[in-house]
Amino acid sequence: MRDGSETRRRIEDEALRLFAQKGVAATSIRDIAMAVGVSEGALYRHTRSKDALARRLFEEAYADLARAGLAAAPGAPF
């Protein structure tokens, strides 16, 4: 049984690449779907919207950065 995690990872990877290359505003759901090789409908099964996807990617990256900062300076007053 496929759980969609591989497709979701590919969507996130391609979205991040396109957002960095073109900007969030200039990247469309169609752009992301084409880069991944799925239909727009399939992409919407993995995310509610382009903005929700961008927000999720930002939040995950910010959380990773915060964890790295805390690990690099344990006990620092953050």
SEDO-809725 format. One line per 8 residues: their letters; for each residue x, y, z of C-alpha. Coordinates in Angstrom, 1 decimal, always signed. Example, Ala and Ser with C-alpha at 12.3 -4.5 7.8 and 13.67 -1.06 7.14 Angstrom:
<recs>
as = +12.3,-4.5,+7.8 | +13.7,-1.1,+7.1;
</recs>
This chain:
<recs>
mrdgsetr = +0.0,+0.0,+0.0 | +1.4,+3.4,-0.9 | +1.1,+6.1,+1.7 | +2.0,+9.1,-0.6 | +5.1,+10.1,+1.5 | +7.4,+9.8,-1.5 | +5.1,+12.0,-3.6 | +4.8,+14.5,-0.8;
rriedeal = +8.6,+14.7,-0.4 | +9.0,+15.3,-4.2 | +6.3,+18.0,-4.0 | +8.1,+19.7,-1.2 | +11.5,+19.4,-2.8 | +10.2,+20.8,-6.2 | +8.1,+23.5,-4.5 | +11.1,+24.7,-2.5;
rlfaqkgv = +13.3,+24.7,-5.6 | +10.7,+26.7,-7.6 | +10.0,+29.1,-4.8 | +13.8,+29.8,-4.5 | +14.2,+30.2,-8.2 | +11.0,+32.1,-9.1 | +9.6,+33.3,-5.8 | +6.4,+32.1,-4.2;
aatsirdi = +4.1,+34.6,-6.0 | +5.5,+33.7,-9.4 | +5.2,+29.9,-8.8 | +1.9,+28.3,-9.6 | +0.4,+25.0,-8.5 | +0.7,+24.0,-12.2 | +4.4,+24.7,-12.1 | +4.9,+22.5,-9.1;
amavgvse = +2.7,+19.7,-10.4 | +4.6,+19.7,-13.8 | +7.9,+19.6,-12.0 | +6.8,+16.6,-9.9 | +5.1,+14.9,-12.8 | +1.7,+14.7,-11.2 | -1.7,+16.3,-12.1 | -2.8,+19.4,-10.3;
galyrhtr = -5.6,+17.3,-8.7 | -3.1,+14.9,-7.3 | -1.0,+17.7,-5.9 | -4.1,+19.1,-4.1 | -4.5,+15.7,-2.4 | -1.2,+16.5,-0.6 | -1.7,+20.2,+0.1 | -4.6,+22.6,+0.5;
skdalarr = -3.0,+25.4,-1.4 | +0.3,+26.9,-2.7 | +0.3,+29.3,+0.2 | -0.3,+26.5,+2.7 | +2.6,+24.5,+1.2 | +4.9,+27.6,+1.3 | +4.0,+28.2,+4.9 | +4.6,+24.6,+5.9;
lfeeayad = +8.0,+24.6,+4.2 | +9.0,+27.9,+5.9 | +7.8,+26.7,+9.3 | +9.8,+23.4,+9.0 | +12.9,+25.3,+7.9 | +12.5,+27.8,+10.7 | +12.1,+25.0,+13.3 | +15.2,+23.2,+12.0;
laraglaa = +17.2,+26.5,+12.2 | +16.0,+27.1,+15.8 | +16.9,+23.5,+16.8 | +20.4,+24.0,+15.2 | +20.8,+27.2,+17.1 | +19.9,+25.7,+20.4 | +22.2,+22.7,+19.8 | +25.1,+25.0,+18.9;
apgapf = +24.7,+27.1,+22.1 | +23.2,+25.0,+24.8 | +22.1,+27.2,+27.8 | +22.2,+30.4,+25.7 | +19.3,+32.8,+26.6 | +17.2,+32.5,+23.4;
</recs>
